[in-house]
Amino acid sequence: MNRKEIKKCARKSLRKNYFRTLIVVFIFGLVVGGGYNFGNKIDFSYIEKGIPESSFISSYLVKPKRISDIAEDIFIKEKGNTKEYRYTKGFLAPIINNMVESNSVVLGLFSSISLFINKKIDNAIVSLITLGIITLLYLFSINIIYVGKARYFLEQRRYKDTSIGRLIFPAKVKKKRNVIAVLLLIDIKLFLWCLTIIGGFIKYYEYKMVDYILAENPNIKARDAIKLSKQMMKGNKWNTFIMDISFLFLKFIDVFTLGLLSFFFINMYREACYAEIYMKLRKRKDLDKDLKEQLCDEYLDIDEFSDKPYPDDKYFIKIDHKELINSKQDDNYTLTTYVLMFFIFSFVGWSWEVILHMVQFGKYVNRGALFGPWLPIYGWGGVITLYALKSFKKKPKLYFIASMILCGFIEYITSLYLEIFKNLHYWDYTGSFLNINGRICFEGVLLFGIGCMTVGYLIGPFLNTYLKRFKEKILIPIAIILVALFLFDNVYSNIKPHTGEGITDGLIASIIDY
């Protein structure tokens, strides 16, 4: 296995689909990794020790992972030299802390259950229900997205405009059950092997190709997938480990870019390299003939890059063509739908802020300048994005840049208005990378830009299509009532501003710090 050749091919493929791949890796990190912590403060004592805070070591500590990642963590992480991130408030704090410290959902569950035995039964029941929900989400969504990510990178290496919907590929081919069952078995095996420490590290790399095997053939049985992965990785485990180690140098440099290098290059580069490794190893002549026949997607194994998307109609399983992001959806918004979307976006933003504060601090706070369940900055941002950026829909790169500029302008003006006319200071980005008077910062507008992409290409068209199922005589009265309540809330809030602990101590900035 020639590592230089693999990296060269990976970089070449990324240049063909860079922008889509950036979105895919961001969505994957958001769903599987628990989000991106752009608000990290750089601890230069880590650099003095040779361990940058934003390296593999600390990034693994603050992001929940599949059980199959434990072995890599055990091998790389040095507990004495790493910074601990702990939650101190809220009933979920000990649960999350146990999961983070053990780097395992299962170990975290066991530790939490032991802790609950010494507490009141009512708190234990509530927390165990929460744990059950988290576990189900882990089993029925995260494993599927791991295989979907592998499928995306296998396709994008040779095809243009690979669908972002590939992230849910097992669902699109209706093979979720088999994928979940196979990866659950892998997780159990790795968990048991990790108890031996060294065995866990070896098996981690031995099973490394299972995700990609399932991405090529989601019908394959667990026993066959494991055998194939073992045969592929025979004699290549050390080379693959060295490949992982080579990324540590880039991660060290990343500390000086405040995480931007990882976001814009390293994360997707590593995934593209693994896709290249798989395509090299699946050609091994010593693979079992019967097993090799199950790697039957010949359209993945082409030599030249195609300017067309992957031929879905030639895949041996029928693929659902409903796109995760479809620019051909209905974009003809009416005044009524704009009004209703404003309140939907405002409510979703408000809900996000409230839930985020509950997870962080363990208590409910009605976040925002108004008293109702809405945050207008999200509503205005979403609606203005849909209206003002329609002409950029056919040019995603320009759409993204325009979204960042527009959202930055809205956030800056909103901050200025609240401070001048209401004497309120809801957020402060002072100390953040590339901030302007503490009102906006680069990380913030970057996240808003990606959010606008999601609104413009996915959420907006979907909501528009859905709302058009209802008659205008139903939607118009609802819109009028919401506008009336909103105006009343604005008038009342001008007389008696909504302030207090958890409200005016960093509203939007908490998104980034989280």
N, C-alpha and C positions, 0 to 999 in steps of 0.2 A: 504493500500500500504506500504509494508515493504521496506524502503529505503536501509537498509543494504543489504538485499537480492538482490535488484535490482543492486546495485553497485558491489556486488560480481559476479553476472551473467555477468555484463558488462565487468569486468576485465577478466573473463574467456574467453569470446568470442573474446576479443581483442588479447589475446595470440595466438589464432588460426590463425588469419589473420592480424597480426600486420603490416607487411611491406606494403601490398596492401592498408590497411586502412590508413596508413601514407600518401601514395600517393594520395588517394581519398580526404582526408581532406585538403591536400596542394592544390590540383587542385580546390577544392570547395572554399577555402579561397582566392585563386588567382583570381578566376572568380567573385565570389560574394562579397568578402570582400575587393576587390581592391588591393590585394597583402599583403605581410607580411613586416612590417617595422622593419627590423633587426637592423637598424641604430640608434635606440632610445638611447639617452643619459639618464642615470639614474639621476633623480632629487631627491636627498635624503631628501629634504624638504617634499616631498610627503610621504615618509616613516614615518617621524616624525609626520605627521598629521594622519598617519594610512591609507593613500590611496596610494598604490604603483602605479607608473606610468603605468606599464604594466598590471594593473588589468582590470576587466570588464569596469571600468569607462572610462579610457583613450582609451582602444582598441575600444570601441563603438564610441568614438568621431572621430577617424581617419579612420574608415571604413564605407562606405555607406552600408545601410541595407534596407531590405524590410520594407514597411510601417508597417507591422504587428509587428515589433520589437520596435516601438515607446513607447508602454506602459511600457515595461520592462525598457527602458532607462529613462523614466520620473520618474519611481519609484526609480531606483537605483542611477541615476546621481545627484550629488550635484554641481551645476554650480559654486558656489563660491570656491570650492576646487579643481577644475580640470584645467588642462592646456589647453589652446586654441591653435589649429593648424590652421593657416590662410595662404592662398596664397596671395601674394601681387603683382605679375606680370602676365601679359597676360589677354586677354579678357575673358577667362574662369574663372579667379580667383573669381569674385563675385558670379558666378553661383555655383561653387563648395563650396565656403564658406557658402552660404545660405543653401545648402543641408546638409552640415556637421553640421551647427549650429542648424538646425531644426530637424535633424535626420529623414528627410522625403523628398522623391523625390517630392511629390506633394507640400508640403509647400515651398520647395526650388524653385520650378517652379513659384509659385505665387509671392514669394519675388523677384525673378529675373525679372519677367515681370514688377512688379511695379518699379523696379530700371531702367529698360530700357525705360520706358515712358519719363524719363527726359534726355535721351541720343539721339544721332543721329539715324535716322531711319535705316541707313545702318548697323551700329553696332548691332542694335537690331535684324535685320533680320538674320544676320549671327549667332548671339548667340541663337536665337530662333530655328533655324534649328539644331544647335548643341544639344539644349535641346530636340528637337523632336527625334533625333537619339538616345540620351541617354535613353529617355523614352521608345522607342520601344525596345531597347536592354534589358531594365529592364523587360518589360512585356513579351517578347518572348524568353528570355533565362534564366534569373535569377530564375523566378518562376518554370520553368521546372527543373532546377538543384536542387532547394530545394527539390522537390518531388523525384528526382533521388537519392539525398543523403539519403533521408529517406528509399528508396527502398534498397539501398546498405546495410544500417545498419540492416534492417529487415532480409535480407538474410544472411549476414556474421555472425550473431549470432548463426546460426545453420549449415551453409554450408561452405566448404573449397573452396578457390580460387574463391570467388565471383568476377564477372567481374567488372572491373573499368568502363566499358561501362554503368553500371547501373546509372551513373550520368545523362545520357540522356534517362532514362527509358521511360518517356512519349513519346519521339520521336520514340523509338524502337517499341512501341506497337501502334504507330500512333494515340495517344490520346492527342496530344499537345493542340488542341483547347479547349477541355473540361477542362483540367488542368488549362490552362491560364484563362478561364472564371471563374472557381470556385475560384481561388486564387485572381483574380482581385476583385471579389465581396467581399471576405474576407478582402482584403486590404481597400476597400472603407468603409466597415462597421467599421473596426478598426480605420480608420482615423476619422470617425465621433464620435465614442465612445471616442477616445483620447481627444477630445475637452472637455470632462467632467472629465478628469484626472483619477479619481478613476474608472470610468466605463471602461476606456481603459485598465487599469491594469487587471480588472476582466475578460474582454472579451479576452484579450491576452491569458490568461490561459484557458479560456473556449473553444477557437478555436484551442488550441495547437495541437490537434490530427488530424487536417484536412490534413496536409501534409502526414501523415502516412496512413490515410484512402485512400487518392488518390494513394499513393504508392502501396497499396494492390489492390485497384480497381479503376483505372483511368477512368472508365465508370460512376462512381457514380455522381448523380446530386448534385448541390451546396446545395440545401435545405436539402437533406438527409445527406450529409457530415457534415453540420453544426449541425443538430439534433444529429447525432451520437457522434460528438465531445463533445457536451454539456452533453449528457448522460454519456459518459465515464468520463468526468472531474467533474461530480457532486460529491462533497464531497472530491475531490482530488486536487483542485486548490491550497489550502494552502500547502499540502504536496509537490506538484511539485515546488512551490515557495521556500520552505525550501530546496529542492534538489538543486535548482539554487544557493541559498545563500551558501550552503556547498562548492560550487566550488570557492567561493571568497577566502577562506583560501589558497587553492592551488594557486590561482592567486597572492596572496600576496607573497607566497614563490617564485613564478615564477620571481619576480623582481630581485632576487638574482642569477637567472640562465640566465638573459638577454633574456628571452623569450623562451629559449630552452625547458623548462618543458612544456609549452603550445604546442609548435610545436610537441614534441615527445610523449606527453601523454594527457594533459588536454583536448584539443579540441576534440580528438577522444573519450576520455572517456565520456565526456558529451553527445556526440551523441549516443554512445552505451547505455548509461543509458536511454535516451529517447526512444530508440527502445525497451528496456526491459519494460519500463512503458507502452508503447502502447500494447505490447503483453499481459501484465497482464490485462489491462483495457478492451481489446476486449473480454475477457472471462466473463465479468460481466453478471450475470444472469438477471439483471433488464433492460437490453437493449431491445428496441423495437424489437419484433421478426422479423417483415418484414424488418426493417433496418439491423438487424444483419445478415440476409441472404445475404446481399450484401458484407459482409466480407467473401468472398468465396474462398480465397487462403489457402486451408487446408495444403499445403506443407510448409507454413511459421510456422505453429503451430505444431512443432514436439518436442519431449522431449530431444532426444539425438543428439549430434553433428554428422554430416555426413562428411565422408572423400571425398565425391563427391560434385561437384557444384550443385546449385539449378537446378531441372529438368525443363528446359525451355519448353520441349515438353508437359508437363502436365499443364502448365498455361492456363487459360481459354481464353486468347487472344494470338494470334500468336506473338512471339517475334522475332525481326530481330536479327539474330545471328552474324552479322558483329561486331566484337569486336573493342572497342576503342583502346585497346592495344592487339595486336595479334603477339605472338612470332613466329608463323608459316608462316608469310609472307616471301616473297622472300628476302633472304639476300645475294644472289650472285651478288655482286657489280662488275662492270667493271671499268676500268680506266676512261672511258668517264663519267660514272655516278658519280664517285668520284670527278672528276674535276667540273662537273656541280653542284653537291651538295655543294662543297666548296664555289662556288659563290652564291648559294642560301642562305646558312647559313650566309655568310658574308654580303649579302644584307639585310637579315632579321635583323641581329644584328645592322647594320647601321641604318635601319629604326626605330628600337626600340629606339636607342639612340637619334635620331633626334626628334622623336615624344615626348619622355620623356622630352627632354630639352625644347621643345615648350610648353608643358603643364606646366612645372615648371617655365619657365622664359619668355614665351610669344614671343619668336623669333626663327627664323630658324638659325641653326648652322650646318655646315657640319662636324660632329664629326669624329675624327679619324686621324691617322698619314698620311693617303693618301688623294688624292683629289677626287678619284672616290667614287661611292656609295657603299662602302664595308668596313667592318671591319674584317681584316684577322684573328684576334684572335678567332672570332666566327666560321669562316670557318675552320681553322685548328683544333679547338676544336671538331667540329662536325665530320669532316672526320677522324681524328685520333681516336676518340671514336668508330666510326663504324668499322674501320679497326683493331685497337689494342684490342678491347674488345669483339670481336665476340665469342671467346671461353667461355666467361662468361655468354652468353645469357640464358643458362638454369639454372643459379644460380643468381637470381636477387639481393640477398644480397651482394654477392661478386662483382657483376656488379656495384652496387651503390658505394661500398667502393673503388673499382678500379677507378671509374669515378672521385671521389673526389680527389684521389691521383694524377691521370693523369692531371686533369684540374689545380690543384694547381701547379704542376710542370710546365705546359705550361705557366700559368700566371706569375709565378716567373721568369722563363727564359725570357719571353717577356719583363717584367719590367726591368730586368737586362740589356738586350740587348739595349733597348731604352735609358737607362740612360748612359751606357758605350759608345756606338757607335754613338748615336745621341744627347746625352746631353738633353734628354727630360724626363719629369716626368709626365706621364699621370694619374696616380692614386696613392693614398697614404692611406693605411689602418691604419696608426698610431693612436692608441687610440681605435681601434676596438678589440673585444674579440678574443684572441688567434691569434694575427697577428705575422707574421715573417718579421721583418725588414720593415714593412709597405707595403710589396709587395703582400702578400696574407693574408687572414684571414679566420677564421673558417666559418663565415656566407657566405662569398663569395664562398668557395669551396663546401659548403653545397648546395647552390643554383645551382652551376654549376653541381653538382652531380645529382640533381633532373632533371636538364635540359638534361643531358646526358641520363638519363633513358627515358625521353620523346623522344629524338632523336633515341636512339637505339631500342626502342620497338614500336614506333609509327611513327614518322616523316620519319626516314630513310627508313624503309620498304615500307611506303606509296609512297614516292618519287621514290624509285627504281622501284616499280610496275608501277607507272605513266610514268616515263621516258622510260620504255621499250616498251611503246606503239608506240614510234617514231622509225623510222629507223636510223641506225648508220650514214648513209650518210647525215642525217639532223643534228644529235647531234654533230658529230665530228667537222664540220666547226664552229658551235656555240662555242664549247669548245676552239678551236684554237684561235678564235677572242677574246674571253674573256681573255685567258691567255696572248695574245699579249698586250692587253690594260692594264692588270694588271702589267705586267713586265715594260711597259713604265711608268706607274704611279709610280712604285717603284723607277725607275731610276730618274725620275723628282723630286720625293719627297726627295731623298737623296741629290739632289743638292739644292732644296728649300723646307725645311721641312714645313709641314702644322701645323701652330701654331696659337695661338690667344685666345681671351676670349671665354670661353665655349668649348674649345678644350683641352687645356693642364691644365685645372683647376679641374681635377678629372673625367676622362672619365667613367671607369667601376665602380668606387666607387659610382657614382651617382645612380646606380641601387640599391645598398644596402641602401643608405641614403634615397632614395625615399620611 
